[in-house]
């Protein structure tokens, strides 16, 4: 049996289950090979904006099964809501066994105060023009699908894959400015509250940097996403590490055998009733 990756805490965000851009198969592999006492799902795990019965394939359901399996093995799972899974926000404060649903989290790790939250509260578009944000989300989904088609063609030509959305973000001054403002706002608020670490998602931009704010050292981290970057944050021995899926190695045979031995995959109606509707019966 392959030795699992171990971490004292793990953060993933912006998975967007239920969308064509989600790399659920890769995330399922990552979670299958993981052992941790704390898993923080930092928003936009299930994409409620795009949730449709006709598209929620087995790979997406397996991600949820892997999370449930970790919970059954003793992992404490904190589900921190984001804008795409805001339907869960009415359950903030809900606790059942190893599951906690909330909109933010403070944890003491290695005697340091860590502040976890998704980050959409800083997004002016979400506050004032939600319809515009949803329209942008649909455009992003279309771009991701087109990008996958382009990368298939490039792979057959023996050329390196590209990320069209990254190129657009990097070439549009306003997008670059938004990311910079987002990070600085999170850092400034963390400094005001005497937190040591601030860990966000939302902008799909993995980051790990240390900033001095008037003598207060703030460590800013962003867990990235599982649409483009396929990244996570792992905490071990007092240090956070930004993990990239492309740098990991897996025992494919062991993973396939485990999936074949897993419980049957429920249909999307069962999934919705079990996860969303049943949560209201607390």
C-alpha positions in Angstrom: 0.0 0.0 0.0 1.3 3.4 -0.9 2.3 5.7 2.0 -0.1 8.6 2.2 0.9 12.3 2.4 0.6 13.5 5.9 -0.1 17.1 7.0 -1.2 18.7 10.3 -3.7 20.8 8.3 -4.7 21.2 4.7 -6.5 24.0 2.8 -8.2 23.7 -0.6 -10.6 26.2 -2.2 -12.3 27.1 -5.4 -13.0 23.6 -6.6 -16.2 24.5 -8.4 -17.8 21.0 -8.4 -20.5 21.0 -11.0 -18.7 23.0 -13.6 -16.8 21.8 -16.7 -13.6 23.5 -15.6 -13.3 21.5 -12.3 -10.4 19.1 -12.2 -12.3 16.7 -10.0 -10.4 13.6 -11.0 -7.1 15.2 -10.0 -8.5 16.4 -6.7 -9.9 13.0 -5.9 -6.4 11.5 -6.4 -4.9 14.1 -4.1 -7.5 13.5 -1.4 -7.2 9.7 -1.7 -3.5 10.0 -0.9 -3.9 12.4 2.0 -4.0 11.9 5.8 -4.7 15.0 8.0 -6.5 15.8 11.2 -7.7 19.2 9.8 -9.2 19.9 6.3 -10.3 23.4 5.6 -12.5 23.8 2.5 -12.2 27.5 2.0 -15.1 28.3 -0.2 -16.6 27.7 -3.7 -16.3 23.9 -3.3 -19.7 23.2 -4.8 -20.7 25.7 -7.5 -24.2 26.6 -6.6 -24.3 29.1 -9.4 -23.8 26.4 -12.0 -25.5 23.5 -10.1 -27.5 21.4 -12.6 -28.9 17.9 -12.4 -27.7 17.1 -15.9 -24.0 17.8 -15.1 -22.5 16.3 -11.9 -20.3 13.4 -13.1 -18.9 10.6 -11.1 -15.5 12.2 -10.6 -17.2 15.2 -9.0 -19.2 12.9 -6.6 -16.0 11.0 -5.8 -14.5 14.2 -4.4 -17.4 14.5 -1.9 -17.0 10.8 -1.1 -13.3 11.3 -0.4 -14.1 14.2 2.0 -16.7 12.1 3.7 -14.2 9.2 4.0 -11.7 11.5 5.6 -14.3 12.6 8.1 -15.1 9.0 9.0 -11.4 8.5 9.6 -11.3 11.3 12.1 -10.5 14.4 10.0 -12.1 17.6 11.2 -13.6 19.3 8.1 -14.3 23.0 8.2 -16.5 24.1 5.3 -16.1 27.8 4.9 -18.6 29.2 2.5 -17.8 31.3 -0.6 -19.9 33.2 -3.1 -20.5 30.3 -5.4 -21.7 28.1 -2.5 -23.5 30.9 -0.7 -26.6 28.7 -0.4 -24.7 27.1 2.6 -24.3 30.4 4.4 -27.7 30.1 6.1 -26.2 27.1 7.9 -23.2 29.1 9.3 -22.4 27.8 12.8 -23.7 24.3 12.0 -21.7 21.5 13.6 -22.3 17.8 13.3 -19.6 15.3 14.2 -16.4 16.2 12.3 -18.2 18.7 10.1 -18.3 22.5 10.8 -20.0 24.9 8.4 -19.1 28.6 8.8 -18.0 31.7 6.9 -14.7 32.2 8.7 -12.4 30.5 11.0 -9.7 31.4 13.6 -7.2 28.6 14.5 -4.1 28.6 16.7 -1.4 26.6 14.9 2.1 26.5 16.3 1.2 29.3 18.7 0.2 31.6 15.8 -3.2 33.0 15.0 -4.5 31.9 11.6 -7.5 33.6 10.0 -9.2 31.6 7.3 -12.0 33.0 5.0 -12.9 32.8 1.4 -12.4 36.5 0.5 -15.5 37.4 -1.6 -16.4 40.0 1.1 -13.7 42.2 -0.5 -15.1 41.9 -4.0 -17.0 45.1 -4.9 -18.7 43.3 -7.8 -20.2 40.8 -5.4 -21.5 43.6 -3.1 -23.0 45.9 -5.7 -23.6 44.0 -9.0 -24.1 40.3 -8.2 -25.8 39.7 -11.6 -22.6 41.0 -13.2 -20.5 38.7 -11.2 -22.6 35.7 -12.2 -22.4 36.8 -15.8 -18.7 36.9 -15.5 -18.7 33.5 -14.0 -20.6 32.1 -17.0 -18.1 33.8 -19.3 -15.2 32.2 -17.3 -16.8 28.8 -17.7 -17.0 29.2 -21.5 -13.4 30.4 -21.6 -12.2 27.3 -19.5 -14.1 24.9 -21.9 -12.5 26.6 -24.9 -9.1 26.5 -23.2 -9.4 22.8 -22.7 -10.1 22.3 -26.4 -7.1 24.5 -27.3 -4.9 22.5 -25.0 -6.0 19.2 -26.5 -5.0 20.5 -29.9 -1.7 21.8 -28.6 -0.9 18.5 -26.9 -1.5 16.6 -30.2 0.9 19.1 -31.8 3.5 18.4 -29.1 3.3 21.9 -27.8 3.1 23.2 -24.2 -0.4 23.8 -22.7 -1.5 27.4 -22.0 -4.0 29.1 -19.7 -6.0 31.7 -21.6 -7.5 33.1 -18.4 -4.1 33.7 -16.8 -2.9 35.4 -19.9 -6.0 37.7 -19.9 -5.6 38.4 -16.2 -1.9 39.2 -16.6 -2.5 41.5 -19.6 -5.4 43.4 -18.1 -4.2 46.1 -15.8 -7.5 46.3 -13.9 -7.4 42.6 -13.1 -3.8 42.8 -11.8 -4.8 45.8 -9.7 -7.8 44.0 -8.2 -5.6 41.0 -7.1 -3.1 43.4 -5.6 -5.8 45.4 -3.8 -7.5 42.2 -2.6 -4.3 40.8 -1.0 -3.4 44.1 0.6 -6.8 44.5 2.1 -6.7 41.0 3.6 -3.2 41.7 5.0 -4.1 45.1 6.5 -7.2 43.7 8.3 -5.1 40.8 9.6 -2.5 43.3 11.0 -5.2 45.4 12.6 -6.6 42.3 14.4 -3.1 41.1 15.4 -3.4 37.9 13.4 -0.2 36.2 12.2 -1.6 34.4 9.1 -4.4 35.2 6.7 -5.4 32.4 4.3 -7.9 33.1 1.5 -9.2 31.8 -1.8 -11.6 33.4 -4.2 -9.2 35.0 -6.7 -7.8 31.7 -8.0 -4.3 33.1 -7.5 -2.0 30.8 -5.4 0.3 32.9 -3.2 2.7 32.6 -0.3 4.4 35.8 0.9 5.4 37.6 4.1 4.6 41.3 4.6 5.7 43.8 7.2 2.8 46.1 8.2 4.2 48.8 10.5 6.3 46.3 12.4 3.6 43.5 12.4 4.7 40.5 10.3 1.8 39.1 8.3 2.0 35.8 6.3 -0.4 35.9 3.5 -1.4 32.7 1.7 -3.9 31.9 -1.0 -4.8 28.3 -1.7 -5.4 28.9 -5.5 -8.0 26.7 -7.1 -8.7 23.3 -8.8 -9.8 24.8 -12.1 -6.5 26.2 -13.4 -3.7 25.9 -10.9 -4.6 22.7 -9.0 -3.0 23.8 -5.8 -3.5 23.3 -2.0 -1.8 24.5 1.2 -0.3 22.0 3.6 0.9 22.8 7.2 3.7 20.8 8.7 6.2 21.5 11.5 5.2 25.1 11.8 5.4 25.9 8.1 2.8 26.2 5.3 3.7 24.8 1.9 2.0 25.6 -1.4 1.4 22.2 -3.1 1.0 21.9 -6.8 -0.7 18.8 -8.2 1.7 18.6 -11.2 4.6 18.1 -8.7 3.0 15.1 -7.0 3.3 11.4 -7.8 0.5 8.8 -7.3 0.0 5.1 -7.3 -2.6 4.9 -10.0 -3.3 1.2 -9.5 -4.0 1.7 -5.8 -6.3 4.6 -6.5 -8.2 2.8 -9.2 -8.6 -0.3 -6.9 -10.0 1.9 -4.1 -12.5 3.6 -6.4 -13.7 0.2 -7.6 -14.2 -0.9 -4.0 -16.0 2.3 -3.0 -19.8 2.6 -2.5 -22.0 3.0 -5.6 -22.2 6.6 -6.9 -25.5 8.2 -6.1 -27.3 10.2 -8.8 -27.4 14.0 -8.7 -30.9 14.1 -7.1 -29.8 11.9 -4.3 -26.6 14.0 -3.8 -28.6 17.3 -3.6 -31.1 15.9 -1.1 -28.4 14.3 1.0 -26.0 17.3 1.1 -28.1 20.4 0.8 -31.6 19.5 1.9 -30.7 17.3 4.9 -28.4 20.0 6.3 -31.5 22.0 7.1 -32.8 19.3 9.4 -30.5 20.2 12.3 
